[in-house]
Amino acid sequence: MTYTLGIDIGTFESKGVLVDGSGRIVASAAQPHEMIVPQAGWAEHRPDEDWWGDFRTITAALLAESGVDPAEIVCVATSAIGPCMLPVDAEGRPLMNGVLYGVDTRSAAEIEALTARIGEDTILDRCGNALTSQAVGPKILWLKNARPKLFEKTAKVLTSTSYIVHKLTGEYVIDHYTAANFAPLYDVGTLDWTQDLADDIIESEKLPRLLWSTEIAGQITAQAAAETGLAEGTPVTAGTIDAAAEALSVGVQAPGDMMMMYGSTIFIIQVTADRVRDARLWYAPWLFPGQHASMAGLATSGTLTHWFRDQFAQELPRETAFATLAEEAEASPPGANGLLLLPYFSGERTPIHDPKAKGAFFGLNLTHNRGDMYRAILEGIANGTAHVIETYRAVGHAPARVLAVGGGTKNKVWMQATSDIGGVPQIVSEKSVGASYGDAFIAALAVGAVEPGDISAWNPVARTIAPETHAAYDRQYPLFKALYQQTRDIAAKLGEG
């Protein structure tokens, strides 16, 4: 018997699975950690504790639970939240905490300056993406401007997956899908790093080597074997961002297939036959040569439900709090008794790309209860998701299939509201483990144990959520969009000074 190992590092929790050749999960493990918010608009992780530490803890748990001989693991693949920005020194040691993906908005000034200097059309044409809080290039420039002494010591700038792969193999690599988020440093036409758009950010030599996600980056070193319990010499893939691995885990393959990931953020990936060029969405080469992906993501989703639980349900047992809140939300009718929520508690990513946007409950009165407020949160996220789906339709790429995955798929109100307001059925696969399961499949692909289409046998369809019509949603969705437009300037001024 042979096995593949997949481990994913998430925003609040890391997960891992050990999978046999038929796709059966023989062991699973999870490890929670915190997102560090040093100040408003910043979001960080500790690379050694939260990324590498979680990897080691989960690997040990999987080996102990399964009793599998590490020599029987034919390949290891990892994914992580991304794109992140982590400077390391010449020995590969982190120089600071890892700066997270688009929820971290610290580089707003650099985004504005680079866009003005290079030109939005040029950036979109060459890099596939407008510069937003999701882009790593401006965050590297922020490092150079705000932390010049650290920048002087920087030998490489990595993302989260790159760091784990380096700890495992000693190699500095990054997959093309992740690299496309390093605008304006990556050219989607040449599939290579570029210096001619902004040569004052960082030299290409200080960026990782480019690979496809299923390419082997290296082998487990003696040091990594000693720290993890894995067998020295085991192949390790280049890996990817968690959302891409999650999409693969539920069968996103053909053009028109769209993944809806219910996690700390809502993240959407649609495979397309050609490149989608629109500043409201993100673009990247897909995991395999010759394929394309169009992405979107909200800034706060599961993060917002965690915030609400921690602030307004402190008396509930932590292990059952979400189930209780879901029951209370279900008791509230569609439309949450006239309560609207703007879910922009960390600004917003797609489609409005407004780091100054603010969260808001609107329409509160003395009859509203906690269930109404929690339902309004779920519906507010669903409204934001519908805004993204509307954008895909506007650019001529309405989804053919929507495949849902992630912890939020267990929440009936959230799932149903998303289908109802967005007007799309959602397919839920048998296994909703997520990115770590996709990692195990990537590992199997990397060593030729499976073909891409085999994921349908690994993870068959379990159920479908069909959209329903509610007058409250028909009325409130336009009001949701209008509420943002009519409060945008106020939100921006609230953040001044």
C-alpha positions as CSV (number, residue, x, y, z in Angstrom):
1,M,0.0,0.0,0.0
2,T,1.2,3.5,-0.8
3,Y,0.0,6.8,0.6
4,T,0.1,10.6,-0.1
5,L,0.3,13.3,2.5
6,G,-1.6,16.6,2.2
7,I,-1.3,19.4,4.7
8,D,-3.0,22.9,4.5
9,I,-2.2,25.9,6.6
10,G,-5.3,28.0,7.0
11,T,-6.0,31.4,8.5
12,F,-7.2,30.0,11.9
13,E,-6.6,26.3,11.5
14,S,-4.3,23.9,9.7
15,K,-5.5,20.5,8.6
16,G,-3.8,17.4,7.2
17,V,-4.8,14.0,5.7
18,L,-3.1,10.8,4.9
19,V,-4.8,9.2,1.9
20,D,-4.4,5.8,0.2
21,G,-4.2,5.1,-3.5
22,S,-8.0,5.0,-3.9
23,G,-8.6,8.3,-2.2
24,R,-9.7,6.9,1.1
25,I,-8.7,9.1,4.1
26,V,-6.8,6.8,6.6
27,A,-6.0,9.6,9.1
28,S,-6.8,13.2,9.6
29,A,-5.7,15.9,12.0
30,A,-6.1,19.6,12.7
31,Q,-4.3,22.3,14.7
32,P,-5.8,25.7,15.5
33,H,-3.8,29.0,15.6
34,E,-4.6,32.7,15.8
35,M,-4.4,35.5,13.2
36,I,-2.4,38.3,14.7
37,V,-3.8,41.8,14.2
38,P,-1.1,44.2,15.4
39,Q,-3.2,47.2,14.3
40,A,-6.3,47.9,12.2
41,G,-5.8,46.8,8.6
42,W,-2.9,44.4,9.4
43,A,-3.0,40.6,9.5
44,E,-0.1,38.3,10.3
45,H,1.0,34.8,11.2
46,R,4.2,33.5,12.9
47,P,5.9,31.5,10.3
48,D,7.8,29.1,12.6
49,E,4.9,28.6,15.1
50,D,1.8,28.8,12.9
51,W,3.1,27.5,9.5
52,W,6.0,25.1,10.2
53,G,4.9,24.3,13.7
54,D,1.5,23.3,12.6
55,F,3.0,21.2,9.8
56,R,5.2,19.3,12.2
57,T,2.3,18.8,14.8
58,I,-0.1,17.5,12.2
59,T,2.4,15.2,10.5
60,A,3.2,13.6,13.9
61,A,-0.5,13.1,14.6
62,L,-1.2,11.6,11.2
63,L,1.7,9.1,11.5
64,A,0.7,8.2,15.1
65,E,-3.0,7.7,14.2
66,S,-2.5,5.7,11.0
67,G,0.5,3.6,12.0
68,V,1.7,4.0,8.4
69,D,5.4,3.5,7.8
70,P,6.7,6.9,6.6
71,A,8.6,5.0,3.8
72,E,5.2,4.1,2.3
73,I,4.4,7.8,1.7
74,V,5.2,8.4,-1.9
75,C,4.8,12.1,-2.0
76,V,4.0,15.1,0.1
77,A,2.1,18.3,-1.0
78,T,1.2,21.3,1.0
79,S,-0.9,24.4,0.6
80,A,-1.4,27.5,2.7
81,I,-3.2,30.8,2.9
82,G,-1.9,33.2,0.3
83,P,-0.5,35.1,-1.2
84,C,1.6,36.1,1.8
85,M,4.8,38.1,2.1
86,L,7.6,36.8,4.2
87,P,11.2,38.1,4.0
88,V,13.9,35.6,5.1
89,D,17.7,36.0,5.5
90,A,20.5,34.2,3.7
91,E,19.9,31.1,6.0
92,G,16.2,31.1,5.3
93,R,15.3,32.5,8.7
94,P,12.2,34.7,8.9
95,L,12.9,38.4,9.5
96,M,9.4,39.2,10.7
97,N,5.9,37.7,10.9
98,G,4.3,36.7,7.6
99,V,2.1,39.4,6.2
100,L,-1.2,37.8,5.1
101,Y,-3.2,38.0,1.8
102,G,-5.8,40.6,0.9
103,V,-7.1,41.0,4.4
104,D,-3.9,42.9,5.2
105,T,-4.3,46.4,3.7
106,R,-1.1,48.0,5.0
107,S,0.2,48.7,1.5
108,A,-2.5,51.0,0.3
109,A,-0.1,53.9,-0.3
110,E,2.3,51.7,-2.3
111,I,-0.7,50.4,-4.4
112,E,-1.7,53.9,-5.2
113,A,1.8,55.1,-6.1
114,L,2.6,52.0,-8.3
115,T,-0.7,52.2,-10.1
116,A,-0.2,55.9,-10.8
117,R,3.4,55.3,-12.0
118,I,2.9,52.2,-14.1
119,G,-0.7,52.7,-15.3
120,E,-3.7,50.6,-14.4
121,D,-4.1,49.3,-18.0
122,T,-0.5,48.3,-18.3
123,I,-0.6,46.4,-15.0
124,L,-3.8,44.7,-15.9
125,D,-2.5,43.7,-19.4
126,R,0.9,42.5,-18.2
127,C,0.1,41.1,-14.8
128,G,-3.5,40.0,-15.2
129,N,-4.6,41.8,-12.1
130,A,-5.1,45.4,-10.9
131,L,-3.0,46.2,-7.9
132,T,-5.2,45.6,-4.8
133,S,-4.5,44.5,-1.2
134,Q,-4.2,40.9,-2.6
135,A,-1.0,41.9,-4.5
136,V,2.4,41.0,-2.9
137,G,4.5,43.5,-5.0
138,P,3.2,46.6,-3.1
139,K,3.7,44.7,0.3
140,I,7.4,44.1,-0.6
141,L,7.6,47.8,-1.4
142,W,6.0,48.6,1.9
143,L,8.8,46.5,3.5
144,K,11.4,48.4,1.7
145,N,9.9,51.8,2.7
146,A,8.8,51.1,6.2
147,R,11.4,48.5,7.4
148,P,14.6,49.4,5.4
149,K,16.9,47.7,7.9
150,L,15.0,44.4,7.5
151,F,14.8,44.8,3.8
152,E,18.6,45.1,3.7
153,K,18.9,41.7,5.3
154,T,16.3,40.1,3.0
155,A,17.8,37.4,0.8
156,K,14.5,36.0,-0.4
157,V,10.8,37.0,-0.2
158,L,8.6,33.9,0.2
159,T,4.9,33.1,0.5
160,S,3.5,30.7,3.1
161,T,3.7,27.6,1.0
162,S,7.2,28.5,-0.2
163,Y,8.4,28.7,3.4
164,I,7.1,25.2,4.3
165,V,8.5,23.7,1.1
166,H,11.9,25.3,2.0
167,K,11.8,23.9,5.5
168,L,11.1,20.4,4.0
169,T,13.6,20.5,1.0
170,G,15.9,23.5,1.4
171,E,14.6,24.8,-2.0
172,Y,13.1,28.2,-2.7
173,V,10.1,27.6,-5.1
174,I,6.7,29.0,-5.9
175,D,4.0,27.8,-8.2
176,H,2.7,29.9,-11.1
177,Y,-0.8,30.2,-9.7
178,T,0.6,31.8,-6.5
179,A,3.2,33.9,-8.3
180,A,0.5,35.6,-10.4
181,N,-0.5,37.4,-7.2
182,F,3.0,39.1,-7.0
183,A,2.0,41.8,-9.4
184,P,3.6,43.9,-10.7
185,L,6.5,41.4,-10.6
186,Y,5.0,38.5,-12.6
187,D,4.1,38.6,-16.3
188,V,1.2,36.4,-17.2
189,G,2.2,36.4,-20.8
190,T,5.7,35.1,-20.4
191,L,4.9,33.1,-17.2
192,D,8.0,34.6,-15.6
193,W,9.2,37.2,-13.2
194,T,9.7,40.7,-14.7
195,Q,11.7,43.7,-13.7
196,D,10.7,46.2,-16.3
197,L,7.5,47.4,-14.7
198,A,8.9,48.2,-11.3
199,D,12.6,47.5,-11.0
200,D,12.8,49.5,-7.7
201,I,10.8,47.0,-5.7
202,I,13.1,44.0,-5.5
203,E,15.5,42.0,-7.8
204,S,14.0,38.9,-9.4
205,E,16.9,36.8,-7.9
206,K,15.4,37.4,-4.5
207,L,12.1,35.7,-5.6
208,P,11.5,31.9,-5.5
209,R,12.1,29.6,-8.5
210,L,8.9,29.2,-10.6
211,L,7.3,25.7,-11.0
212,W,3.9,24.2,-11.7
213,S,2.0,23.0,-8.7
214,T,2.4,19.3,-9.5
215,E,6.2,19.6,-10.2
216,I,8.6,18.1,-7.6
217,A,10.4,20.9,-5.8
218,G,12.8,18.6,-4.0
219,Q,13.1,15.8,-1.4
220,I,12.7,15.7,2.4
221,T,16.1,16.6,3.9
222,A,17.7,14.8,6.8
223,Q,16.9,17.8,9.0
224,A,13.3,17.9,7.9
225,A,13.0,14.1,8.4
226,A,14.3,14.5,12.0
227,E,11.8,17.3,12.7
228,T,8.7,15.7,11.1
229,G,9.1,11.9,11.2
230,L,8.8,11.7,7.4
231,A,11.3,9.6,5.5
232,E,14.4,11.3,4.1
233,G,14.2,11.5,0.3
234,T,10.4,11.6,0.0
235,P,9.4,13.8,-2.9
236,V,7.7,17.2,-2.2
237,T,5.7,19.1,-4.7
238,A,5.8,22.9,-5.3
239,G,2.4,23.2,-3.6
240,T,0.0,26.1,-4.1
241,I,-2.5,28.4,-2.3
242,D,-5.1,26.7,-0.2
243,A,-8.1,27.9,-2.3
244,A,-6.6,26.2,-5.5
245,A,-6.1,22.9,-3.7
246,E,-9.6,23.2,-2.2
247,A,-11.1,23.7,-5.7
248,L,-9.3,20.6,-7.0
249,S,-10.5,18.6,-4.0
250,V,-14.1,18.9,-5.1
251,G,-13.7,18.4,-8.8
252,V,-13.2,21.8,-10.3
253,Q,-11.7,20.9,-13.7
254,A,-13.6,22.0,-16.8
255,P,-14.1,25.6,-18.0
256,G,-17.2,27.0,-16.3
257,D,-16.6,25.0,-13.1
258,M,-16.6,27.4,-10.1
259,M,-15.5,26.6,-6.5
260,M,-17.3,28.4,-3.7
261,M,-15.0,28.1,-0.6
262,Y,-16.7,28.8,2.7
263,G,-13.8,29.6,5.0
264,S,-12.3,32.5,6.9
265,T,-13.1,34.3,3.7
266,I,-15.3,33.4,0.8
267,F,-13.0,32.6,-2.0
268,I,-14.1,31.8,-5.6
269,I,-12.2,30.2,-8.4
270,Q,-13.5,29.6,-11.8
271,V,-11.6,27.6,-14.5
272,T,-11.9,29.4,-17.8
273,A,-11.1,28.5,-21.4
274,D,-9.2,31.8,-21.9
275,R,-8.0,34.6,-19.8
276,V,-10.6,36.9,-18.1
277,R,-9.5,40.5,-18.2
278,D,-11.4,42.6,-15.7
279,A,-10.0,44.7,-12.9
280,R,-12.8,43.6,-10.5
281,L,-11.6,40.0,-10.6
282,W,-8.2,38.3,-10.2
283,Y,-6.4,36.2,-12.8
284,A,-3.8,33.5,-12.6
285,P,-2.6,30.6,-14.7
286,W,-4.4,27.5,-13.4
287,L,-2.5,24.6,-11.7
288,F,-1.7,23.0,-15.1
289,P,0.0,24.5,-18.2
290,G,-2.4,25.9,-20.7
291,Q,-5.3,26.4,-18.3
292,H,-6.7,29.7,-16.8
293,A,-8.4,30.7,-13.6
294,S,-10.5,33.7,-12.6
295,M,-10.7,34.4,-8.9
296,A,-12.6,36.5,-6.5
297,G,-12.7,36.8,-2.7
298,L,-14.5,38.6,0.1
299,A,-12.3,40.0,3.0
300,T,-14.3,38.7,6.0
301,S,-16.7,35.7,6.0
302,G,-15.9,33.0,8.5
303,T,-13.8,35.5,10.3
304,L,-16.9,37.6,10.8
305,T,-18.9,34.7,12.3
306,H,-15.9,34.1,14.7
307,W,-16.0,37.7,15.7
308,F,-19.8,37.6,16.4
309,R,-19.5,34.4,18.4
310,D,-16.6,35.8,20.5
311,Q,-18.3,39.2,21.1
312,F,-22.0,38.3,21.4
313,A,-22.2,34.6,22.4
314,Q,-19.6,34.4,25.2
315,E,-22.0,32.5,27.5
316,L,-22.3,29.7,25.0
317,P,-20.0,26.6,25.2
318,R,-17.4,27.2,22.6
319,E,-17.7,23.8,21.0
320,T,-21.5,24.2,20.4
321,A,-21.7,28.0,20.0
322,F,-21.9,28.0,16.2
323,A,-24.6,25.3,16.2
324,T,-26.7,27.3,18.7
325,L,-26.2,30.5,16.7
326,A,-27.2,28.7,13.5
327,E,-30.5,27.5,15.2
328,E,-31.2,31.1,16.3
329,A,-30.6,32.4,12.8
330,E,-32.8,29.7,11.3
331,A,-35.6,30.9,13.6
332,S,-35.3,34.4,12.0
333,P,-37.1,34.7,8.6
334,P,-35.3,35.4,5.2
335,G,-34.3,39.1,5.3
336,A,-33.6,38.9,9.1
337,N,-36.7,41.0,9.9
338,G,-35.5,43.9,7.8
339,L,-31.9,44.0,9.0
340,L,-29.1,44.5,6.5
341,L,-25.3,44.0,7.1
342,L,-22.4,45.3,5.2
343,P,-19.7,42.6,5.8
344,Y,-16.7,44.9,5.2
345,F,-15.2,44.5,8.6
346,S,-11.7,44.4,7.0
347,G,-12.4,46.5,4.0
348,E,-13.4,44.6,1.0
349,R,-11.7,42.7,-1.8
350,T,-13.7,41.8,-4.9
351,P,-15.6,43.3,-6.6
352,I,-15.3,46.7,-5.0
353,H,-11.6,46.6,-3.9
354,D,-12.1,49.2,-1.2
355,P,-9.7,48.9,1.8
356,K,-11.5,51.8,3.4
357,A,-15.0,50.1,3.4
358,K,-16.5,49.6,6.8
359,G,-18.8,47.0,8.3
360,A,-22.3,48.0,9.4
361,F,-25.6,46.7,10.7
362,F,-28.4,48.8,9.2
363,G,-32.0,48.9,10.1
364,L,-31.7,47.8,13.8
365,N,-34.7,48.4,16.0
366,L,-35.7,47.3,19.5
367,T,-37.4,44.1,18.2
368,H,-34.3,42.6,16.8
369,N,-32.6,39.8,18.6
370,R,-29.3,37.9,18.4
371,G,-30.7,35.4,15.9
372,D,-31.7,38.3,13.6
373,M,-28.2,39.8,13.8
374,Y,-26.5,36.5,13.1
375,R,-28.8,35.8,10.2
376,A,-28.1,39.3,8.9
377,I,-24.3,38.4,9.0
378,L,-24.9,35.3,7.0
379,E,-27.1,37.1,4.5
380,G,-24.7,40.0,4.3
381,I,-21.9,37.6,3.3
382,A,-24.3,36.0,0.8
383,N,-25.1,39.4,-0.6
384,G,-21.4,40.1,-1.1
385,T,-21.0,36.7,-2.8
386,A,-24.0,37.4,-5.1
387,H,-22.3,40.7,-6.0
388,V,-19.3,38.7,-7.2
389,I,-21.4,36.2,-9.1
390,E,-23.2,39.1,-10.8
391,T,-19.7,40.4,-11.8
392,Y,-18.8,37.1,-13.4
393,R,-22.1,37.2,-15.4
394,A,-21.4,40.7,-16.5
395,V,-18.0,39.7,-18.0
396,G,-19.6,36.8,-19.9
397,H,-18.5,34.0,-17.5
398,A,-21.6,32.9,-15.7
399,P,-20.7,29.7,-13.8
400,A,-21.8,26.4,-15.4
401,R,-21.4,24.5,-12.0
402,V,-20.8,25.8,-8.5
403,L,-19.1,23.4,-6.2
404,A,-19.2,24.4,-2.6
405,V,-16.6,23.4,0.0
406,G,-15.4,24.4,3.5
407,G,-16.7,24.5,7.0
408,G,-19.5,26.9,6.1
409,T,-21.2,24.2,4.0
410,K,-22.5,22.8,7.3
411,N,-24.5,26.0,7.9
412,K,-27.9,25.6,6.2
413,V,-28.9,29.2,6.4
414,W,-25.6,30.5,5.0
415,M,-25.7,28.0,2.1
416,Q,-29.3,28.5,1.2
417,A,-29.0,32.3,1.3
418,T,-26.1,32.1,-1.0
419,S,-28.0,30.0,-3.5
420,D,-31.1,32.1,-3.2
421,I,-29.5,35.6,-3.5
422,G,-26.9,34.5,-6.1
423,G,-29.4,32.5,-8.1
424,V,-27.1,29.4,-8.4
425,P,-27.4,25.8,-7.4
426,Q,-24.5,24.6,-5.3
427,I,-23.0,21.1,-5.4
428,V,-21.6,19.6,-2.2
429,S,-19.2,16.7,-2.6
430,E,-19.0,13.7,-0.3
431,K,-15.7,14.8,1.3
432,S,-15.6,18.4,2.5
433,V,-12.2,18.1,4.1
434,G,-11.0,20.8,1.8
435,A,-7.5,21.9,0.7
436,S,-5.5,19.2,2.5
437,Y,-7.4,16.5,0.5
438,G,-6.7,18.5,-2.7
439,D,-3.0,18.5,-1.6
440,A,-3.1,14.7,-1.3
441,F,-4.5,14.5,-4.8
442,I,-1.8,16.9,-6.1
443,A,0.8,14.7,-4.5
444,A,-0.7,11.7,-6.3
445,L,-0.7,13.6,-9.6
446,A,2.9,14.6,-9.1
447,V,4.1,11.0,-9.0
448,G,1.8,9.7,-11.8
449,A,-0.5,7.7,-9.5
450,V,-3.7,9.4,-10.8
451,E,-5.0,11.4,-13.7
452,P,-6.8,14.8,-13.1
453,G,-10.3,13.3,-13.9
454,D,-9.9,10.7,-11.1
455,I,-10.9,13.3,-8.5
456,S,-14.6,12.5,-9.4
457,A,-14.1,8.9,-8.2
458,W,-12.0,10.1,-5.1
459,N,-14.7,12.6,-4.1
460,P,-18.2,12.0,-5.6
461,V,-21.2,14.4,-5.4
462,A,-23.3,14.1,-2.2
463,R,-26.0,16.7,-2.5
464,T,-27.2,19.9,-4.3
465,I,-28.7,23.1,-2.8
466,A,-31.2,24.5,-5.2
467,P,-32.0,28.2,-5.2
468,E,-35.4,29.4,-3.8
469,T,-37.2,32.7,-4.4
470,H,-37.8,35.1,-1.5
471,A,-39.4,38.5,-1.8
472,A,-37.2,39.8,1.0
473,Y,-34.0,38.9,-0.9
474,D,-35.3,40.4,-4.1
475,R,-36.0,43.7,-2.2
476,Q,-32.8,43.7,0.0
477,Y,-30.1,42.8,-2.5
478,P,-30.4,46.1,-4.4
479,L,-30.5,47.9,-1.1
480,F,-27.3,46.1,0.0
481,K,-25.5,47.5,-3.0
482,A,-27.0,51.0,-2.5
483,L,-26.1,51.0,1.2
484,Y,-22.4,50.7,0.3
485,Q,-22.5,53.3,-2.4
486,Q,-24.4,55.8,-0.1
487,T,-22.1,55.3,2.9
488,R,-18.7,54.9,1.1
489,D,-17.5,58.4,1.7
490,I,-18.6,58.3,5.3
491,A,-16.7,55.1,5.8
492,A,-13.5,56.5,4.2
493,K,-13.7,59.6,6.5
494,L,-14.2,57.5,9.6
495,G,-10.8,55.9,8.9
496,E,-8.9,59.2,8.7
497,G,-6.7,60.4,11.5
